[in-house]
Amino acid sequence: MSNAARREPKLRSKISSIALTTMMLFSPLSANAALTIYNGQHKAATIALIDAFTAKTNIEVESRQGSSNELAHQIVEEGKRSPADIIYTEESTPLIMLANKGLLATIDATALENIPAEYRDQDGNWVGLLARSRVIAYNKETISPDQLPTSVHDLTDAKWKDQFAFVKTSGAFQKQLSAMIKLEGKEKATAWLEGLSKNGKVYRHNKAALDAVERGDMPFALINNYYWDSMAREKGADNLNSALYFMGTNDLGDLVTVSGAAILASSKNLDEAQQFMAFATGAEGQKILTDQSAQYPLNQSVDTNGLKPFSELTPPNGTLDLGEYSDGKAAVELLQEVGLL
């Protein structure tokens, strides 16, 4: 057999491999391109949302978990090379930073119109998905609602020495502090932090602070609503030793913070990413998120499922966009100045 004859089967095999690869690349399956989400929100709720989206659209989604700020800065470092299509953050601050750097794509009106204008970027670069309220969780046997403070500023009074817990590393707590610096000035925010440092007890995370209240170790704690609401759904509100208290005075103690999502301008799967955003802001996606996380759906057509009605919350004005304080840097620096970090 000649050398040419011996090479022919190998050549046909090689051509077949190339043809197969080409078919795989351009087959209908490529329409179901995998999306990559950088996720700084609750993992279980996001996975539930992803699973429902994939079941409905057959579009596969990969989620990479991390802190919102770290993921946002990773996107800045990666630039156009970022594998991410979507970023979903615990707070709106990282999204504002990315929008200011021109790294986000405009979200289709289909998704934007599902959410009230005050909870999305005016240029359509990001959209809010969920909200949570700062609250006081109190032990019903230890203290009554009429004994609780009517403002977070009351906590600097010596009468509250060793009576409450707070979490200095909480993103929402630091957002409270940022809002205070913006609205009331650094001097007043410094005095407040110094009072908290003297009177309060620091816990590592919100769940630990709530557990301390539930056990009766602490009369009350400053937390986000969903920690208590999740426990109430699991065990029944009537079976808990604690309850929620809303100041109802447009005080910073009732601050509402927003989680949001955005599409990267560098995404190679823009059509699929737009479909995901429409699903996440739509009634079906919003119900999944709030049922899983006990946070408030920002799509007003979705039931809050036992949470205090969103319309009854009374956050202070001027706190959704903190402007120059949005990045939280001033809050962290102040925490360091008073020795809390």
SVG drawing of the C-alpha trace seen along z (x, -y; Angstrom):
<svg xmlns="http://www.w3.org/2000/svg" viewBox="-50 -68 55 70">
<polyline fill="none" stroke="black" stroke-width="0.4" points="0.0,0.0 1.3,-3.4 2.1,-6.1 -0.7,-8.2 -3.2,-5.3 -2.2,-4.8 -2.6,-8.6 -6.1,-8.8 -8.1,-7.2 -6.2,-9.5 -7.0,-12.5 -10.7,-11.5 -10.7,-11.1 -9.2,-14.5 -11.7,-16.1 -14.5,-14.4 -13.3,-15.8 -13.1,-19.3 -16.6,-18.9 -18.0,-17.6 -16.4,-20.5 -17.9,-23.0 -21.3,-21.4 -21.1,-21.7 -20.1,-25.3 -22.9,-26.3 -25.6,-23.9 -28.9,-25.2 -27.5,-24.4 -25.3,-27.5 -28.4,-29.6 -28.5,-28.4 -25.2,-30.1 -24.3,-29.9 -24.6,-33.1 -22.2,-34.0 -23.4,-35.9 -21.2,-37.4 -23.5,-37.1 -23.1,-39.1 -26.6,-38.4 -28.0,-35.4 -26.8,-32.2 -29.8,-30.0 -32.3,-32.6 -30.2,-33.4 -29.7,-29.7 -33.5,-29.2 -34.0,-32.1 -31.4,-30.7 -32.9,-27.2 -36.4,-28.6 -35.0,-30.7 -33.1,-27.8 -36.2,-25.6 -38.2,-28.2 -35.7,-29.3 -33.2,-26.4 -30.4,-29.0 -27.7,-27.7 -26.4,-30.0 -23.2,-29.8 -23.1,-31.7 -19.9,-32.9 -20.3,-33.9 -18.4,-36.6 -18.9,-39.9 -20.5,-42.6 -17.7,-45.1 -15.0,-42.5 -16.9,-41.3 -17.4,-44.8 -13.7,-45.7 -12.8,-42.4 -14.9,-43.5 -13.0,-46.8 -9.7,-44.9 -10.9,-42.5 -12.3,-45.2 -13.5,-43.9 -12.0,-40.5 -14.4,-39.8 -16.3,-36.5 -19.2,-38.0 -22.4,-38.8 -24.4,-40.1 -23.5,-41.3 -26.1,-41.1 -25.2,-43.0 -26.3,-43.2 -26.3,-47.0 -26.7,-49.5 -23.4,-51.2 -21.2,-48.8 -23.5,-49.2 -23.3,-53.0 -19.6,-52.7 -19.6,-50.4 -22.1,-52.7 -19.9,-55.7 -17.0,-53.9 -19.0,-53.1 -18.8,-49.4 -22.6,-48.6 -25.0,-48.1 -28.4,-49.7 -31.2,-47.3 -34.2,-46.8 -37.4,-48.6 -39.1,-45.2 -37.2,-44.7 -36.9,-48.3 -40.7,-49.0 -41.3,-46.2 -39.6,-48.2 -40.6,-51.7 -38.4,-54.5 -37.0,-55.4 -35.5,-52.0 -33.5,-51.9 -30.8,-53.9 -32.2,-56.9 -30.1,-55.9 -31.2,-52.3 -27.7,-50.9 -28.9,-48.9 -32.2,-47.9 -33.3,-47.1 -34.6,-43.6 -35.1,-43.4 -35.1,-45.7 -34.7,-45.2 -35.4,-47.5 -33.2,-48.2 -35.2,-47.3 -34.9,-46.6 -35.5,-43.0 -36.4,-42.9 -37.1,-40.2 -40.7,-40.3 -40.1,-39.2 -37.3,-41.7 -38.6,-45.0 -41.8,-46.3 -42.2,-48.3 -43.1,-51.5 -39.8,-51.3 -37.7,-51.1 -35.9,-54.1 -37.7,-56.3 -34.4,-57.2 -31.1,-55.6 -29.6,-58.7 -31.2,-57.8 -28.7,-54.9 -26.0,-57.3 -27.8,-57.8 -26.1,-56.0 -29.5,-54.4 -28.9,-52.0 -25.6,-50.8 -25.3,-47.0 -28.9,-46.9 -28.4,-46.4 -26.4,-44.5 -25.1,-45.8 -22.9,-44.5 -20.2,-47.0 -19.2,-45.0 -22.7,-44.7 -23.0,-46.4 -26.4,-47.8 -25.1,-49.1 -22.3,-50.9 -24.9,-52.2 -26.7,-53.7 -23.6,-55.4 -22.9,-56.7 -26.4,-58.1 -25.9,-59.8 -22.7,-61.4 -24.5,-62.7 -27.6,-63.9 -26.3,-65.0 -22.6,-65.6 -19.5,-63.9 -19.5,-65.4 -22.9,-64.0 -22.1,-60.6 -18.9,-60.5 -20.8,-61.2 -23.3,-58.5 -20.6,-55.9 -18.8,-56.8 -22.1,-56.3 -22.7,-52.9 -19.1,-51.9 -19.7,-52.8 -23.2,-51.4 -23.7,-48.6 -22.3,-45.1 -20.7,-44.1 -21.6,-40.8 -19.9,-39.3 -23.0,-39.0 -26.7,-39.7 -27.9,-36.2 -25.7,-36.0 -27.1,-39.3 -30.7,-38.0 -30.0,-34.7 -28.7,-36.7 -32.1,-38.5 -34.0,-35.3 -32.2,-33.7 -32.7,-36.8 -29.0,-37.6 -29.7,-41.0 -32.9,-43.1 -32.7,-44.2 -30.5,-44.4 -30.1,-46.5 -30.5,-44.1 -32.0,-43.8 -35.7,-42.6 -35.1,-39.4 -33.1,-37.7 -36.2,-37.8 -38.7,-37.3 -36.9,-34.2 -36.9,-32.8 -40.6,-33.6 -41.4,-31.7 -39.5,-28.7 -40.7,-28.5 -43.9,-30.6 -43.9,-34.2 -46.0,-33.2 -43.3,-30.7 -40.5,-33.2 -39.4,-35.1 -38.6,-38.1 -40.5,-40.5 -39.7,-43.4 -40.0,-47.1 -40.1,-49.8 -39.5,-53.3 -41.9,-54.8 -40.4,-58.3 -38.5,-58.6 -35.4,-58.0 -32.2,-56.4 -33.2,-53.4 -35.8,-52.6 -33.3,-52.9 -34.3,-50.9 -31.5,-49.5 -31.8,-48.1 -30.1,-45.1 -29.8,-45.4 -28.4,-43.8 -26.8,-45.0 -25.5,-43.7 -21.9,-44.3 -21.2,-46.2 -18.6,-43.6 -21.1,-40.7 -20.9,-38.3 -24.4,-37.1 -26.4,-40.3 -29.7,-38.8 -29.6,-36.1 -28.7,-38.6 -31.6,-40.8 -33.9,-37.8 -32.6,-37.0 -33.2,-40.6 -36.7,-40.5 -37.3,-37.3 -35.7,-38.5 -37.8,-41.7 -41.0,-40.0 -43.6,-38.6 -42.4,-35.0 -38.8,-35.8 -39.6,-38.4 -41.9,-35.9 -39.1,-33.3 -36.6,-35.9 -38.8,-37.2 -40.1,-33.7 -36.5,-32.4 -34.9,-35.4 -37.7,-37.2 -36.8,-40.5 -39.1,-42.9 -39.9,-42.4 -39.6,-45.7 -42.1,-44.7 -45.2,-46.2 -47.5,-43.5 -45.9,-40.8 -47.2,-39.8 -44.7,-40.4 -45.7,-37.0 -46.2,-38.0 -43.7,-40.9 -44.8,-44.3 -46.3,-45.9 -43.6,-47.8 -45.9,-50.8 -46.0,-51.2 -42.2,-51.5 -41.0,-55.0 -37.3,-55.4 -35.7,-58.8 -35.6,-60.9 -32.4,-61.3 -30.9,-57.9 -31.3,-55.8 -28.4,-57.6 -25.8,-58.7 -23.8,-60.5 -20.1,-60.9 -20.8,-58.7 -22.1,-55.8 -18.8,-53.9 -18.9,-53.6 -15.3,-54.8 -16.1,-57.6 -18.1,-55.2 -15.2,-52.7 -12.7,-55.6 -15.0,-56.9 -15.3,-53.4 -11.5,-53.2 -11.2,-56.7 -13.4,-55.7 -11.6,-52.3 -14.5,-50.1 -12.5,-48.7"/>
</svg>
